[in-house]
Amino acid sequence: MKIKQIILILLALALAGCEPQSVGNSLSGYKEVPGAKIQPQKAVELASPYLDKTFELRQKESELNRNKDREPIVYVTLKDDEYYIVKENYPAKSVYFYLKHAAKVNIHDGKVTPPQ
């Protein structure tokens, strides 16, 4: 194997580990995350003071008046060592949609970063 191919394979493997993944929502429940001291349900509890703010920020930014009659639910996405937690009434097809304006909770120590 050529060195360039090896580097590309290693890069692809490194990037695959950084991909965000859904760990559930308040309707379907949350999956357990192996190796995480703080599990998704606990992370939602820790982020709960900021969930209305996540919804407000996301609605302000949206040009669409989407799903106004739909009750918002809480979505939890895992990226690296943090849960990204938002309250949203739009069921997106991509987990990337749920990263912006999220409250973040560290999976190891539970440190919460408010939404921005």
Disulfide bonds with the S-S distance in Angstrom:
none
